[in-house]
Amino acid sequence: MIVSPSLLAADFCHLSQDIEMINESDASWIHCDVMDGVFVPNISFGFPVIQAISKLTAKPLDVHLMIVNPQNYIGQVRDCGASIMNVHQEACTHLDRTIQAIKQAGMKAAVTLNPATPVLLLEDIITELDMVLLMSVNPGFGGQKFIPNTINKVQKLKQLIKESQSNAIIEIDGGVNADTAPLLAKAGADALVAGSAVFKNPNPKEFISYLNSL
């Protein structure tokens, strides 16, 4: 299992310490949530912070843009050191064009679906994607309760990927904890984003190792 701790739940007064903990852990990536207060009802952090993070870690940056017009920032995301650029299907009028531009910039291309967005909307683009991120909470805030229908959605997406012979992997973001993670792994998830469950855990590295073993 790929584990991508979400820095949204980290202690920003001691961010370098939290990043060092991730560096020493079994985590595969670092998840960076960029929110604009328009697409989602919250504002998080922007490119200067991501650039600073990239200088402190060798882990690939998994950058999730919860913003309008994400296609306008492809170059800036790349220049911040991102390995994966993740855009919302709901925010992209010309999704195929955006995906191709992300790839041309040298990053892996991922698309996120909100809880109410059907998996089948990716049917005509699934073979172009490196990853699909399913939101298992409504985007905008950390620490929310897991939406149970996500399990069914993972299974539907897994079937779509199999039928289309896509190489895309499935990532889950929201409410990932010791109870939901095994269910997601069983359903076919390949990567888990965990925020509060990691950074509020008394033994975060141990919890990351647990997720990694699923």
MDTraj code that builds the backbone (N, CA, C; nanometers):
import mdtraj as md
import numpy as np

residues = "MET ILE VAL SER PRO SER LEU LEU ALA ALA ASP PHE CYS HIS LEU SER GLN ASP ILE GLU MET ILE ASN GLU SER ASP ALA SER TRP ILE HIS CYS ASP VAL MET ASP GLY VAL PHE VAL PRO ASN ILE SER PHE GLY PHE PRO VAL ILE GLN ALA ILE SER LYS LEU THR ALA LYS PRO LEU ASP VAL HIS LEU MET ILE VAL ASN PRO GLN ASN TYR ILE GLY GLN VAL ARG ASP CYS GLY ALA SER ILE MET ASN VAL HIS GLN GLU ALA CYS THR HIS LEU ASP ARG THR ILE GLN ALA ILE LYS GLN ALA GLY MET LYS ALA ALA VAL THR LEU ASN PRO ALA THR PRO VAL LEU LEU LEU GLU ASP ILE ILE THR GLU LEU ASP MET VAL LEU LEU MET SER VAL ASN PRO GLY PHE GLY GLY GLN LYS PHE ILE PRO ASN THR ILE ASN LYS VAL GLN LYS LEU LYS GLN LEU ILE LYS GLU SER GLN SER ASN ALA ILE ILE GLU ILE ASP GLY GLY VAL ASN ALA ASP THR ALA PRO LEU LEU ALA LYS ALA GLY ALA ASP ALA LEU VAL ALA GLY SER ALA VAL PHE LYS ASN PRO ASN PRO LYS GLU PHE ILE SER TYR LEU ASN SER LEU".split()
xyz = np.array([
    [0.0838, -0.1196, 0.0000],
    [0.0000, 0.0000, 0.0000],
    [0.0878, 0.1253, 0.0000],
    [0.0570, 0.2162, -0.0912],
    [0.1225, 0.3471, -0.0930],
    [0.0588, 0.4340, 0.0154],
    [0.1405, 0.4952, 0.0984],
    [0.0897, 0.5836, 0.2044],
    [0.1376, 0.7258, 0.1765],
    [0.0403, 0.8199, 0.1765],
    [0.0707, 0.9594, 0.1455],
    [0.0161, 1.0489, 0.2575],
    [0.0946, 1.0713, 0.3640],
    [0.0477, 1.1561, 0.4742],
    [0.0131, 1.2973, 0.4263],
    [-0.1015, 1.3477, 0.4708],
    [-0.1464, 1.4802, 0.4287],
    [-0.0972, 1.5876, 0.5243],
    [-0.0202, 1.6805, 0.4719],
    [0.0367, 1.7867, 0.5542],
    [-0.0680, 1.8851, 0.6038],
    [-0.1895, 1.8766, 0.5529],
    [-0.2959, 1.9645, 0.6008],
    [-0.3184, 1.9462, 0.7511],
    [-0.2876, 1.8236, 0.7997],
    [-0.3081, 1.7936, 0.9420],
    [-0.1806, 1.8098, 1.0247],
    [-0.0722, 1.8526, 0.9607],
    [0.0550, 1.8671, 1.0326],
    [0.0540, 1.9929, 1.1204],
    [0.1543, 2.0035, 1.2053],
    [0.1721, 2.1213, 1.2914],
    [0.2572, 2.2220, 1.2146],
    [0.1937, 2.3298, 1.1668],
    [0.2658, 2.4246, 1.0819],
    [0.3659, 2.5095, 1.1600],
    [0.3601, 2.5045, 1.2923],
    [0.4624, 2.5711, 1.3721],
    [0.5903, 2.4869, 1.3788],
    [0.5750, 2.3580, 1.3480],
    [0.6885, 2.2667, 1.3516],
    [0.6865, 2.1785, 1.2264],
    [0.6641, 2.2416, 1.1118],
    [0.6455, 2.1661, 0.9876],
    [0.7691, 2.0863, 0.9497],
    [0.8856, 2.1422, 0.9707],
    [1.0081, 2.0708, 0.9345],
    [1.0238, 1.9424, 1.0155],
    [0.9805, 1.9460, 1.1416],
    [0.9880, 1.8257, 1.2256],
    [0.8922, 1.7183, 1.1754],
    [0.7706, 1.7594, 1.1364],
    [0.6739, 1.6632, 1.0851],
    [0.7202, 1.6042, 0.9523],
    [0.7834, 1.6864, 0.8696],
    [0.8362, 1.6347, 0.7423],
    [0.9509, 1.5383, 0.7673],
    [1.0347, 1.5676, 0.8644],
    [1.1442, 1.4774, 0.8989],
    [1.0895, 1.3434, 0.9472],
    [0.9804, 1.3464, 1.0227],
    [0.9163, 1.2221, 1.0661],
    [0.8712, 1.1407, 0.9458],
    [0.8111, 1.2074, 0.8460],
    [0.7677, 1.1378, 0.7248],
    [0.8884, 1.0820, 0.6500],
    [0.9961, 1.1601, 0.6441],
    [1.1184, 1.1138, 0.5773],
    [1.1694, 0.9832, 0.6375],
    [1.1564, 0.9712, 0.7691],
    [1.2075, 0.8539, 0.8404],
    [1.1081, 0.7377, 0.8421],
    [0.9893, 0.7605, 0.7903],
    [0.8825, 0.6605, 0.7969],
    [0.8777, 0.5759, 0.6686],
    [0.7792, 0.4844, 0.6659],
    [0.7566, 0.4006, 0.5474],
    [0.6631, 0.4661, 0.4472],
    [0.6323, 0.5932, 0.4657],
    [0.5464, 0.6644, 0.3702],
    [0.6135, 0.6698, 0.2337],
    [0.5318, 0.6624, 0.1296],
    [0.5839, 0.6669, -0.0073],
    [0.5860, 0.8088, -0.0626],
    [0.4832, 0.8871, -0.0301],
    [0.4678, 1.0224, -0.0826],
    [0.4351, 1.1191, 0.0310],
    [0.4322, 1.2483, -0.0021],
    [0.3775, 1.3512, 0.0856],
    [0.2642, 1.4202, 0.0113],
    [0.1467, 1.4245, 0.0740],
    [0.0273, 1.4804, 0.0107],
    [0.0119, 1.6275, 0.0483],
    [0.0010, 1.7129, -0.0536],
    [-0.0123, 1.8572, -0.0335],
    [-0.1464, 1.9047, -0.0881],
    [-0.2349, 1.9489, -0.0003],
    [-0.3673, 1.9972, -0.0397],
    [-0.3649, 2.1480, -0.0586],
    [-0.3902, 2.1923, -0.1813],
    [-0.3961, 2.3350, -0.2117],
    [-0.5429, 2.3735, -0.2289],
    [-0.5923, 2.4648, -0.1437],
    [-0.7322, 2.5068, -0.1460],
    [-0.7406, 2.6571, -0.1672],
    [-0.8395, 2.6984, -0.2479],
    [-0.8465, 2.8396, -0.2863],
    [-0.9619, 2.9180, -0.2244],
    [-1.0474, 2.8522, -0.1446],
    [-1.1608, 2.9220, -0.0868],
    [-1.2727, 2.9479, -0.1858],
    [-1.2577, 2.8981, -0.3097],
    [-1.3603, 2.9144, -0.4139],
    [-1.4169, 2.7777, -0.4515],
    [-1.3290, 2.6890, -0.4970],
    [-1.3731, 2.5539, -0.5308],
    [-1.4141, 2.4769, -0.4059],
    [-1.3441, 2.5006, -0.2965],
    [-1.3789, 2.4427, -0.1668],
    [-1.3877, 2.5559, -0.0642],
    [-1.4654, 2.5379, 0.0432],
    [-1.4853, 2.6460, 0.1410],
    [-1.3739, 2.6567, 0.2442],
    [-1.2508, 2.6605, 0.1961],
    [-1.1379, 2.6733, 0.2882],
    [-1.0173, 2.7192, 0.2075],
    [-0.9189, 2.7755, 0.2755],
    [-0.7927, 2.8160, 0.2138],
    [-0.6809, 2.7478, 0.2914],
    [-0.5882, 2.6841, 0.2204],
    [-0.4812, 2.6124, 0.2913],
    [-0.3470, 2.6821, 0.2716],
    [-0.2690, 2.6371, 0.1755],
    [-0.1377, 2.6973, 0.1499],
    [-0.1099, 2.6924, 0.0004],
    [-0.0068, 2.7652, -0.0407],
    [0.0218, 2.7768, -0.1827],
    [0.1611, 2.7325, -0.2213],
    [0.2078, 2.7843, -0.3334],
    [0.3315, 2.7357, -0.3934],
    [0.4584, 2.7630, -0.3119],
    [0.4719, 2.8753, -0.2432],
    [0.5937, 2.8943, -0.1626],
    [0.6107, 2.7860, -0.0559],
    [0.4998, 2.7447, 0.0048],
    [0.5066, 2.6392, 0.1070],
    [0.5459, 2.5053, 0.0429],
    [0.4847, 2.4739, -0.0715],
    [0.5178, 2.3477, -0.1393],
    [0.6653, 2.3455, -0.1795],
    [0.7145, 2.4574, -0.2272],
    [0.8555, 2.4659, -0.2659],
    [0.9470, 2.4438, -0.1457],
    [0.9084, 2.4996, -0.0319],
    [0.9867, 2.4796, 0.0904],
    [0.9838, 2.3333, 0.1330],
    [0.8678, 2.2698, 0.1218],
    [0.8540, 2.1276, 0.1560],
    [0.9447, 2.0428, 0.0682],
    [0.9489, 2.0749, -0.0612],
    [1.0286, 1.9957, -0.1555],
    [1.1777, 1.9983, -0.1218],
    [1.2221, 2.1056, -0.0549],
    [1.3635, 2.1161, -0.0173],
    [1.3957, 2.0345, 0.1077],
    [1.2901, 1.9935, 0.1808],
    [1.3107, 1.9221, 0.3062],
    [1.2909, 1.7711, 0.2944],
    [1.2448, 1.7261, 0.1788],
    [1.2156, 1.5836, 0.1659],
    [1.2599, 1.5279, 0.0320],
    [1.2904, 1.3985, 0.0326],
    [1.3194, 1.3264, -0.0914],
    [1.1969, 1.2477, -0.1364],
    [1.0904, 1.2497, -0.0546],
    [0.9669, 1.1795, -0.0908],
    [0.8983, 1.2553, -0.2048],
    [0.8411, 1.1839, -0.3022],
    [0.7667, 1.2514, -0.4094],
    [0.6498, 1.3317, -0.3540],
    [0.6271, 1.4498, -0.4104],
    [0.5169, 1.5347, -0.3675],
    [0.3919, 1.5035, -0.4498],
    [0.2866, 1.4691, -0.3784],
    [0.1563, 1.4337, -0.4333],
    [0.0678, 1.5571, -0.4137],
    [0.0622, 1.6443, -0.5163],
    [-0.0024, 1.7748, -0.5016],
    [-0.1461, 1.7698, -0.5533],
    [-0.2389, 1.7972, -0.4633],
    [-0.3823, 1.7884, -0.4893],
    [-0.4393, 1.9291, -0.4937],
    [-0.4778, 1.9739, -0.6138],
    [-0.5284, 2.1095, -0.6311],
    [-0.6804, 2.1125, -0.6199],
    [-0.7302, 2.1630, -0.5071],
    [-0.8746, 2.1825, -0.4882],
    [-0.9045, 2.3282, -0.5213],
    [-0.8877, 2.3624, -0.6497],
    [-0.8980, 2.5018, -0.6931],
    [-0.9692, 2.5095, -0.8276],
    [-1.0194, 2.6281, -0.8595],
    [-1.0737, 2.6517, -0.9927],
    [-0.9582, 2.6753, -1.0899],
    [-0.9805, 2.6411, -1.2149],
    [-0.8819, 2.6627, -1.3213],
    [-0.7426, 2.6073, -1.2893],
    [-0.7319, 2.4818, -1.2469],
    [-0.6005, 2.4272, -1.2119],
    [-0.5043, 2.4227, -1.3294],
    [-0.5582, 2.4232, -1.4516],
    [-0.4729, 2.4182, -1.5704],
    [-0.3824, 2.5407, -1.5817],
    [-0.4181, 2.6471, -1.5132],
    [-0.3381, 2.7699, -1.5198],
    [-0.2099, 2.7621, -1.4373],
    [-0.1960, 2.6574, -1.3566],
    [-0.0851, 2.6518, -1.2610],
    [0.0058, 2.5301, -1.2809],
    [-0.0047, 2.4663, -1.3956],
    [0.0738, 2.3450, -1.4213],
    [0.2240, 2.3729, -1.4097],
    [0.2694, 2.4807, -1.4703],
    [0.4117, 2.5150, -1.4651],
    [0.4591, 2.5439, -1.3242],
    [0.3780, 2.6128, -1.2461],
    [0.4157, 2.6451, -1.1086],
    [0.4207, 2.5198, -1.0206],
    [0.3259, 2.4285, -1.0411],
    [0.3271, 2.3028, -0.9658],
    [0.4539, 2.2238, -0.9976],
    [0.4877, 2.2167, -1.1249],
    [0.6109, 2.1475, -1.1652],
    [0.7337, 2.2142, -1.1045],
    [0.7386, 2.3459, -1.1087],
    [0.8553, 2.4186, -1.0592],
    [0.8708, 2.4076, -0.9082],
    [0.7638, 2.3713, -0.8397],
    [0.7693, 2.3492, -0.6943],
    [0.8256, 2.2117, -0.6597],
    [0.8477, 2.1290, -0.7611],
    [0.9064, 1.9976, -0.7377],
    [0.8063, 1.8845, -0.7274],
    [0.6821, 1.9072, -0.7706],
    [0.5799, 1.8033, -0.7620],
    [0.6084, 1.6878, -0.8572],
    [0.5823, 1.5672, -0.8105],
    [0.5913, 1.4474, -0.8948],
    [0.4558, 1.4112, -0.9536],
    [0.3496, 1.4407, -0.8775],
    [0.2132, 1.4089, -0.9183],
    [0.1293, 1.5358, -0.9075],
    [0.0549, 1.5667, -1.0136],
    [-0.0378, 1.6793, -1.0091],
    [-0.1792, 1.6250, -1.0221],
    [-0.2602, 1.6576, -0.9224],
    [-0.3940, 1.6014, -0.9108],
    [-0.4969, 1.7125, -0.9240],
    [-0.5841, 1.7023, -1.0253],
    [-0.6868, 1.8049, -1.0489],
    [-0.8254, 1.7432, -1.0347],
    [-0.9229, 1.8243, -0.9995],
    [-1.0602, 1.7759, -0.9860],
    [-1.1307, 1.7731, -1.1205],
    [-1.1984, 1.6640, -1.1468],
    [-1.2792, 1.6523, -1.2677],
    [-1.3809, 1.7658, -1.2729],
    [-1.4358, 1.8016, -1.1577],
    [-1.5399, 1.9032, -1.1506],
    [-1.4871, 2.0442, -1.1799],
    [-1.3561, 2.0618, -1.1748],
    [-1.2972, 2.1948, -1.1938],
    [-1.2400, 2.2148, -1.3337],
    [-1.2429, 2.1099, -1.4159],
    [-1.1782, 2.1156, -1.5477],
    [-1.2802, 2.1014, -1.6602],
    [-1.3010, 2.2093, -1.7342],
    [-1.3914, 2.2031, -1.8497],
    [-1.3308, 2.1168, -1.9595],
    [-1.2005, 2.1306, -1.9803],
    [-1.1301, 2.0539, -2.0836],
    [-1.0304, 1.9604, -2.0143],
    [-1.0829, 1.8521, -1.9606],
    [-1.0014, 1.7648, -1.8763],
    [-0.8904, 1.6965, -1.9538],
    [-0.9195, 1.6473, -2.0736],
    [-0.8160, 1.5785, -2.1516],
    [-0.6986, 1.6716, -2.1807],
    [-0.7288, 1.7951, -2.2179],
    [-0.6232, 1.8930, -2.2462],
    [-0.5358, 1.9163, -2.1228],
    [-0.6006, 1.9250, -2.0066],
    [-0.5270, 1.9472, -1.8822],
    [-0.4378, 1.8284, -1.8492],
    [-0.4902, 1.7079, -1.8657],
    [-0.4127, 1.5865, -1.8379],
    [-0.2903, 1.5782, -1.9282],
    [-0.3092, 1.6070, -2.0561],
    [-0.1958, 1.6014, -2.1489],
    [-0.0906, 1.7059, -2.1139],
    [-0.1338, 1.8233, -2.0718],
    [-0.0402, 1.9306, -2.0349],
    [0.0391, 1.8934, -1.9105],
    [-0.0251, 1.8263, -1.8149],
    [0.0447, 1.7809, -1.6941],
    [0.1544, 1.6816, -1.7314],
    [0.1218, 1.5883, -1.8200],
    [0.2203, 1.4891, -1.8636],
    [0.3358, 1.5547, -1.9386],
    [0.3022, 1.6503, -2.0245],
    [0.4062, 1.7200, -2.1009],
    [0.4992, 1.7991, -2.0097],
    [0.4489, 1.8375, -1.8938],
    [0.5310, 1.9099, -1.7958],
    [0.6204, 1.8156, -1.7159],
    [0.6054, 1.6840, -1.7386],
    [0.6932, 1.5863, -1.6745],
    [0.6418, 1.5298, -1.5436],
    [0.5125, 1.5516, -1.5153],
    [0.4542, 1.4989, -1.3919],
    [0.3564, 1.3858, -1.4227],
    [0.3268, 1.3051, -1.3224],
    [0.2201, 1.2072, -1.3361],
    [0.0871, 1.2798, -1.3235],
    [-0.0110, 1.2343, -1.4018],
    [-0.1398, 1.3027, -1.4079],
    [-0.2460, 1.2250, -1.3313],
    [-0.3132, 1.2942, -1.2405],
    [-0.4172, 1.2315, -1.1598],
    [-0.5423, 1.3181, -1.1615],
    [-0.6566, 1.2505, -1.1481],
    [-0.7850, 1.3209, -1.1434],
    [-0.8589, 1.2803, -1.0168],
    [-0.9181, 1.3795, -0.9499],
    [-0.9958, 1.3560, -0.8279],
    [-1.1440, 1.3645, -0.8577],
    [-1.2209, 1.2775, -0.7912],
    [-1.3667, 1.2822, -0.7976],
    [-1.4225, 1.3121, -0.6585],
    [-1.5134, 1.4083, -0.6505],
    [-1.5845, 1.4359, -0.5264],
    [-1.6794, 1.3200, -0.4935],
    [-1.7277, 1.3110, -0.3699],
    [-1.8130, 1.1983, -0.3306],
    [-1.9354, 1.1767, -0.4189],
    [-1.9965, 1.2837, -0.4702],
    [-2.1191, 1.2704, -0.5495],
    [-2.0933, 1.2566, -0.6997],
    [-1.9669, 1.2557, -0.7411],
    [-1.9337, 1.2457, -0.8834],
    [-1.9163, 1.0993, -0.9236],
    [-1.9927, 1.0516, -1.0231],
    [-1.9855, 0.9101, -1.0627],
    [-1.8528, 0.8734, -1.1274],
    [-1.8085, 0.7530, -1.1014],
    [-1.6851, 0.6997, -1.1596],
    [-1.6922, 0.6969, -1.3119],
    [-1.8106, 0.6696, -1.3674],
    [-1.8248, 0.6538, -1.5123],
    [-1.7908, 0.7800, -1.5908],
    [-1.7845, 0.8951, -1.5239],
    [-1.7467, 1.0179, -1.5943],
    [-1.6013, 1.0141, -1.6413],
    [-1.5246, 0.9165, -1.5908],
    [-1.3843, 0.9020, -1.6331],
    [-1.3668, 0.7954, -1.7410],
    [-1.4774, 0.7391, -1.7864],
    [-1.4709, 0.6257, -1.8795],
    [-1.3884, 0.6561, -2.0041],
    [-1.4006, 0.7759, -2.0586],
    [-1.3337, 0.8094, -2.1841],
    [-1.1931, 0.8644, -2.1665],
    [-1.1465, 0.8726, -2.0414],
    [-1.0121, 0.9267, -2.0183],
    [-0.9289, 0.8375, -1.9273],
    [-0.9862, 0.7308, -1.8769],
    [-0.9193, 0.6479, -1.7757],
    [-0.7854, 0.5931, -1.8236],
    [-0.7726, 0.5643, -1.9531],
    [-0.6459, 0.5086, -2.0039],
    [-0.5353, 0.6132, -2.0088],
    [-0.5703, 0.7396, -1.9967],
    [-0.4703, 0.8472, -1.9995],
    [-0.4181, 0.8824, -1.8606],
    [-0.4812, 0.8269, -1.7572],
    [-0.4509, 0.8686, -1.6207],
    [-0.3501, 0.7770, -1.5525],
    [-0.2660, 0.8373, -1.4700],
    [-0.1751, 0.7604, -1.3847],
    [-0.2429, 0.7239, -1.2526],
    [-0.3402, 0.8058, -1.2109],
    [-0.4054, 0.7821, -1.0826],
    [-0.5418, 0.8506, -1.0789],
    [-0.6339, 0.7875, -1.0052],
    [-0.7623, 0.8499, -0.9739],
    [-0.7722, 0.8589, -0.8220],
    [-0.8017, 0.9787, -0.7725],
    [-0.8213, 0.9993, -0.6290],
    [-0.9707, 1.0110, -0.6011],
    [-1.0213, 0.9231, -0.5169],
    [-1.1602, 0.9301, -0.4747],
    [-1.1675, 1.0001, -0.3398],
    [-1.2429, 1.1092, -0.3341],
    [-1.2651, 1.1767, -0.2063],
    [-1.3662, 1.0954, -0.1259],
    [-1.3276, 1.0579, -0.0053],
    [-1.4171, 0.9817, 0.0817],
    [-1.4764, 1.0700, 0.1914],
    [-1.4552, 1.2004, 0.1773],
    [-1.5257, 1.3045, 0.2540],
    [-1.5483, 1.4192, 0.1553],
    [-1.6317, 1.5154, 0.1927],
    [-1.6475, 1.6330, 0.1081],
    [-1.5263, 1.7236, 0.1252],
    [-1.4609, 1.7613, 0.0160],
    [-1.3324, 1.8308, 0.0259],
    [-1.3425, 1.9681, 0.0902],
    [-1.2367, 2.0047, 0.1599],
    [-1.2289, 2.1378, 0.2188],
    [-1.1763, 2.1400, 0.3605],
    [-1.2027, 2.0348, 0.4360],
    [-1.1606, 2.0330, 0.5755],
    [-1.1123, 1.8942, 0.6158],
    [-1.0115, 1.8883, 0.7018],
    [-0.9631, 1.7622, 0.7538],
    [-1.0481, 1.7135, 0.8692],
    [-1.0280, 1.5867, 0.9055],
    [-1.0925, 1.5320, 1.0238],
    [-1.2388, 1.4961, 1.0079],
    [-1.2884, 1.4857, 0.8828],
    [-1.4286, 1.4529, 0.8612],
    [-1.4533, 1.3018, 0.8691],
    [-1.5820, 1.2661, 0.8821],
    [-1.6213, 1.1261, 0.8896],
    [-1.6227, 1.0631, 0.7510],
    [-1.5719, 0.9431, 0.7430],
    [-1.5641, 0.8655, 0.6188],
    [-1.7038, 0.8387, 0.5613],
    [-1.7186, 0.8547, 0.4297],
    [-1.8454, 0.8263, 0.3613],
    [-1.8456, 0.6791, 0.3185],
    [-1.9335, 0.5954, 0.3745],
    [-1.9290, 0.4505, 0.3509],
    [-1.9413, 0.4090, 0.2046],
    [-2.0155, 0.4868, 0.1225],
    [-2.0337, 0.4504, -0.0182],
    [-1.9022, 0.4479, -0.0957],
    [-1.7973, 0.5041, -0.0355],
    [-1.6660, 0.5033, -0.1020],
    [-1.6205, 0.3609, -0.1334],
    [-1.6548, 0.2658, -0.0489],
    [-1.6152, 0.1261, -0.0727],
    [-1.6723, 0.0763, -0.2054],
    [-1.8025, 0.1027, -0.2282],
    [-1.8655, 0.0634, -0.3548],
    [-1.8011, 0.1351, -0.4729],
    [-1.7659, 0.2600, -0.4498],
    [-1.7070, 0.3415, -0.5566],
    [-1.5684, 0.2885, -0.5959],
    [-1.4901, 0.2465, -0.4975],
    [-1.3586, 0.1871, -0.5255],
    [-1.3761, 0.0630, -0.6123],
    [-1.4731, -0.0196, -0.5783],
    [-1.4967, -0.1423, -0.6538],
    [-1.5380, -0.1130, -0.7970],
    [-1.6243, -0.0131, -0.8158],
    [-1.6667, 0.0266, -0.9508],
    [-1.5479, 0.0790, -1.0324],
    [-1.4650, 0.1607, -0.9670],
    [-1.3483, 0.2170, -1.0357],
    [-1.2492, 0.1074, -1.0712],
    [-1.2292, 0.0119, -0.9805],
    [-1.1383, -0.0994, -1.0068],
    [-1.1849, -0.1773, -1.1295],
    [-1.3155, -0.1977, -1.1410],
    [-1.3716, -0.2692, -1.2549],
    [-1.3511, -0.1914, -1.3841],
    [-1.3724, -0.0598, -1.3786],
    [-1.3521, 0.0248, -1.4963],
    [-1.2069, 0.0199, -1.5421],
    [-1.1150, 0.0266, -1.4467],
    [-0.9715, 0.0211, -1.4798],
    [-0.9369, -0.1128, -1.5445],
    [-0.9916, -0.2195, -1.4899],
    [-0.9649, -0.3535, -1.5430],
    [-1.0206, -0.3696, -1.6837],
    [-1.1447, -0.3275, -1.7035],
    [-1.2101, -0.3436, -1.8340],
    [-1.1436, -0.2600, -1.9424],
    [-1.0916, -0.1439, -1.9059],
    [-1.0281, -0.0550, -2.0034],
    [-0.8789, -0.0822, -2.0195],
    [-0.8261, -0.1725, -1.9365],
    [-0.6828, -0.2057, -1.9353],
    [-0.5971, -0.0820, -1.9071],
    [-0.6488, 0.0030, -1.8209],
    [-0.5760, 0.1216, -1.7780],
    [-0.4707, 0.0829, -1.6742],
    [-0.3660, 0.1633, -1.6665],
    [-0.2618, 0.1429, -1.5656],
    [-0.2815, 0.2337, -1.4438],
    [-0.3952, 0.3029, -1.4392],
    [-0.4208, 0.3965, -1.3289],
    [-0.4316, 0.3233, -1.1953],
    [-0.3804, 0.3873, -1.0914],
    [-0.3970, 0.3342, -0.9568],
    [-0.5038, 0.4166, -0.8847],
    [-0.5543, 0.3630, -0.7738],
    [-0.6635, 0.4265, -0.6997],
    [-0.6122, 0.4783, -0.5659],
    [-0.6337, 0.6074, -0.5422],
    [-0.5959, 0.6706, -0.4162],
    [-0.7233, 0.7171, -0.3446],
    [-0.7232, 0.7111, -0.2119],
    [-0.8376, 0.7529, -0.1310],
    [-0.7937, 0.8626, -0.0351],
    [-0.8786, 0.9652, -0.0223],
    [-0.8478, 1.0780, 0.0656],
    [-0.9711, 1.1135, 0.1487],
    [-0.9582, 1.1023, 0.2824],
    [-1.0649, 1.1447, 0.3717],
    [-1.1105, 1.0355, 0.4657],
    [-1.0957, 1.0591, 0.5937],
    [-1.1452, 0.9636, 0.6917],
    [-1.0717, 0.8313, 0.6947],
    [-0.9490, 0.8298, 0.6440],
    [-0.8696, 0.7058, 0.6460],
    [-0.8130, 0.6859, 0.7865],
    [-0.8479, 0.5740, 0.8483],
    [-0.7988, 0.5423, 0.9822],
    [-0.7835, 0.3917, 0.9978],
    [-0.7606, 0.3459, 1.1186],
    [-0.7370, 0.2023, 1.1423],
    [-0.8593, 0.1182, 1.1089],
    [-0.9785, 0.1780, 1.1142],
    [-1.1014, 0.1040, 1.0836],
    [-1.1310, 0.0998, 0.9344],
    [-1.1140, 0.2136, 0.8663],
    [-1.1519, 0.2212, 0.7245],
    [-1.0432, 0.1714, 0.6299],
    [-0.9174, 0.1838, 0.6691],
    [-0.8070, 0.1459, 0.5802],
    [-0.8133, 0.0001, 0.5342],
    [-0.8373, -0.0979, 0.6224],
    [-0.8449, -0.2365, 0.5755],
    [-0.9599, -0.2599, 0.4772],
    [-1.0712, -0.1913, 0.4974],
    [-1.1850, -0.2045, 0.4058],
    [-1.1504, -0.1499, 0.2677],
    [-1.0782, -0.0388, 0.2661],
    [-1.0371, 0.0216, 0.1398],
    [-0.9353, -0.0660, 0.0668],
    [-0.8439, -0.1236, 0.1428],
    [-0.7438, -0.2135, 0.0835],
    [-0.8121, -0.3348, 0.0212],
    [-0.9082, -0.3898, 0.0913],
    [-0.9810, -0.5069, 0.0420],
    [-1.0615, -0.4742, -0.0842],
    [-1.1156, -0.3535, -0.0901],
    [-1.1966, -0.3109, -0.2046],
    [-1.1126, -0.2856, -0.3290],
    [-0.9808, -0.2628, -0.3099],
    [-0.8935, -0.2440, -0.4253],
    [-0.8155, -0.1148, -0.4296],
    [-0.8149, -0.0377, -0.3206],
    [-0.7360, 0.0861, -0.3175],
    [-0.5865, 0.0542, -0.3214],
    [-0.5117, 0.1405, -0.3903],
    [-0.3666, 0.1233, -0.4029],
    [-0.2877, 0.2223, -0.3184],
    [-0.3516, 0.3349, -0.2856],
    [-0.2825, 0.4418, -0.2123],
    [-0.3804, 0.5067, -0.1153],
    [-0.3300, 0.5413, 0.0036],
    [-0.4133, 0.6023, 0.1067],
    [-0.3530, 0.7340, 0.1525],
    [-0.4357, 0.8383, 0.1515],
    [-0.3973, 0.9666, 0.2092],
    [-0.4489, 0.9681, 0.3528],
    [-0.3632, 0.9971, 0.4469],
    [-0.4040, 1.0011, 0.5875],
    [-0.3473, 1.1262, 0.6516],
    [-0.4348, 1.2051, 0.7140],
    [-0.3924, 1.3278, 0.7783],
    [-0.4003, 1.3187, 0.9282],
    [-0.5197, 1.3398, 0.9826],
    [-0.5396, 1.3376, 1.1278],
    [-0.4963, 1.2054, 1.1894],
    [-0.5247, 1.0939, 1.1187],
    [-0.4917, 0.9611, 1.1719],
    [-0.3417, 0.9426, 1.1890],
    [-0.2629, 1.0147, 1.1096],
    [-0.1164, 1.0079, 1.1215],
    [-0.0669, 1.1077, 1.2257],
    [-0.0989, 1.2355, 1.2063],
    [-0.0353, 1.3404, 1.2858],
    [-0.0903, 1.3536, 1.4273],
    [-0.2081, 1.2970, 1.4518],
    [-0.2625, 1.2970, 1.5873],
    [-0.2368, 1.1644, 1.6581],
    [-0.1666, 1.0750, 1.5899],
    [-0.1342, 0.9456, 1.6493],
    [-0.0112, 0.9600, 1.7387],
    [-0.0107, 0.8985, 1.8573],
    [0.1073, 0.9078, 1.9450],
    [0.2306, 0.8405, 1.8851],
    [0.2083, 0.7474, 1.7911],
    [0.3186, 0.6799, 1.7217],
    [0.2954, 0.6862, 1.5706],
    [0.3128, 0.8034, 1.5112],
    [0.2782, 0.8210, 1.3700],
    [0.3542, 0.7292, 1.2753],
    [0.4838, 0.7090, 1.3016],
    [0.5612, 0.6217, 1.2123],
    [0.5112, 0.4777, 1.2175],
    [0.4702, 0.4367, 1.3366],
    [0.4153, 0.3014, 1.3541],
    [0.2840, 0.2867, 1.2769],
    [0.2008, 0.3915, 1.2815],
    [0.0732, 0.3866, 1.2102],
    [0.0959, 0.3863, 1.0595],
    [0.1911, 0.4642, 1.0136],
    [0.2244, 0.4648, 0.8706],
    [0.2696, 0.3259, 0.8262],
    [0.3508, 0.2611, 0.9085],
    [0.3968, 0.1248, 0.8772],
    [0.2794, 0.0276, 0.8700],
    [0.1811, 0.0475, 0.9598],
    [0.0611, -0.0368, 0.9574],
    [-0.0131, -0.0205, 0.8247],
    [-0.0356, 0.1048, 0.7828],
    [-0.1037, 0.1294, 0.6557],
    [-0.0239, 0.0711, 0.5399],
    [0.1054, 0.0869, 0.5464],
    [0.1945, 0.0384, 0.4403],
    [0.1863, -0.1138, 0.4246],
    [0.1528, -0.1824, 0.5333],
    [0.1503, -0.3292, 0.5309],
    [0.0195, -0.3877, 0.4765],
    [-0.0808, -0.3029, 0.4555],
    [-0.2115, -0.3538, 0.4129],
    [-0.2090, -0.4033, 0.2680],
])
top = md.Topology()
chain = top.add_chain()
for i, resn in enumerate(residues, 1):
    res = top.add_residue(resn, chain, resSeq=i)
    for name in ("N", "CA", "C"):
        top.add_atom(name, md.element.get_by_symbol(name[0]), res)
traj = md.Trajectory(xyz[None], top)
